[in-house]
Amino acid sequence: MNVDLLKRLCETPGIPGREERVRALIELEVKGLFDEVRTDPMGSLICVRKPTRKPVKGAAPLRVMLACHMDEIGFYVRHIDDKGYLWLNPAGGFDARNLFSRRVLVCSEENDLVGVMNPGGKPIHISSPEDRKKIPEVTEFYIDLGMSPDDVRNQVRIGDMVVMHEPFAELGDTLVSKAMDNRVACWLGIESVRQVAGRGKGKASAKGVDHACEIHCVFTVQEEVGLRGAVTSAYTVKPDVGIGIDTTLCCDTPGVPENDRVTKQGDGVAITVMDGSVISTHALVNQFEEIAKKRKIPHQRSILGRGGTDTAALQKAGSGAKAITISVGTRYIHTVTEMVHRGDLEAARNLLAAYLEVA
């Protein structure tokens, strides 16, 4: 399993509208894997692999689009005050309870600066019990770079990108990092096509397979602020089948009722029936499930009551497409400790590769 690639993807900064570093990493990684690679006007990276097997006589090849969004939740610098503190505008959904006392990376044009994020207010030693009960709004958090105001203003500008600054870690059977949402999908897009092409590192990838479908692996932008890149790229690709690849909730943890867990870690790839933005095409749900059973790939069905993925854009663009979401259950989503199980990640790769083989 190519853990190093996932590590590099997760640790590369790229918030909505500033995905260029992630895109550059992927462009280098996929050299020779696709027949065409281009960047659309919004910044999504569209990679096309032509069929290697002729479809049924007289039929056009099925056009399959894999949507893997590159952006992670983060911030833009919106104000630099007279003392050199940075104030932020969120780009994506944050729970303020997870932002206290965090190290961050402020990515300026010249270099990346490590800073500390905290909310305004009194520390515990001089705060009242009522003060300590308050949960600040996201916009009440600021960044301290430990520099003089003049140095800050010389190195940071309004609109600079800010991401969480936490290392990737391997813990037992799991992998933990910020930005698993959604560098997991970027990893899956690359690794599933590599497996089909016979260029992967696993046993199953020792020999490539012919495929009759036309694969459009699209690394989309600005998903976290409204599925924006997926909309424009889906209009370009015009897929017959759209597969949104993403993380999904895994709430098999203390304090969450069992009926709210969505997925269970270690039980395999999640075949999503519906979420807050899309209902997957029923025939595709059944097809993916049958493939998983036939190939003995661990899998589970899932329903997410709220939230959505790029799948919604693929389903509705142009005249529409058959669509499904394939996910990896992830604990602690939208934090710096997003946790995925190695087995679930491998199952998702194997299922996607198997579908591309038979589509």
C-alpha positions, 0 to 999 in steps of 0.5 A: 500500500502506497502510504507515502503518497497519501502522506504527501497528499495530506501534508500538502496545503490546499484550501478551496480556491488554492489547490495549486500545490496539490494539483502540481503533486498529482500531475507529477504522480500521474505522468504516463498513467493517462492519455490526456491531462489538462487543467480547466479554467477553475483549476480542476485537473482532468485526466483521461484514460482511453479504453484498452478494450473495444466495447460491444460492437457499435456502442460508444465507450461508457464514459465514467467520471471519478470525482476526487476533490483536492481541497481541504477546509482552511482559512484566508487571512482577512485582517492584520491588526496593529499588533500583528495578529491575523484574523481569519475567514473560514473556507469550509465548515469548522467546529470551533471546539476543535480549534483551540490551541492549534498550530497552523501554517500561514502560506504566503507568496514567499514562504510558509510561516508556523503560527499558533491559533487561539480565540480571544479571551482570558486564559483559564487562570484568570477566567470565570466559570462562565467564561470557560463555558463559552464556545467562541465563534470561528471568526473569534480565533486569531493567529499569533506568529510570534513576530513584530507587527512590521515583520508580519505585514512585510510577509503576510497579505490579506488573502493568504492561505492558512491550513492546520499544521499537523503531521501524518501518523500511522497508528496501529491499523489506521492512518491519521492526518488532517486533510484525509477529507479529501486527499483519501479520494485523490489517493484512490483516484490515482491508485485505482487507475494504477491497479487497472493499468498494472502499475500499482504496488499490491499483489492484485496489481501485478498485471493490468487489465483491459477496460472498455470504459473511458475513464475520466479521473477528475481532481476537483476544486472548491468542493468544501464551499459548494461542489463548485469545481465538480459542476464545471468539470462535469459539464465538460466531461458529460459522464454517463456514470459519475462516481463521487469519491470521498470520506464519510462519517464513521461514528463508531466511537463513545458518545454516539448512538449505534444507529447514528454511526453511519459506517463502522471502521474496518468493515470495508468500503462504504457504498453510499445509498444516499446523503443530504445532497444525492440519492445514488442510482439504485442499479449502481448500488446493486452493481457495486455490491455484487462486484464486491461480493464476487471479488470478496471485497469488504463493504458496507452500505451507508446513509448520511443524513446531512452533508453531501459530495461531488456526486450531486454535481455529477448527477445534475450537470447537463442532461444528468448521469447515473451516479453513486458515492463511494466512501471511506469511513473516517473518524473525527472528520473536519479535525486534525485527527481524521482517521481511516482504516488501512483495510477500508482504504484498500477495499475502496481501491479494489472496488473502484478498480474492479468496477472500471474493469467491467464497466 
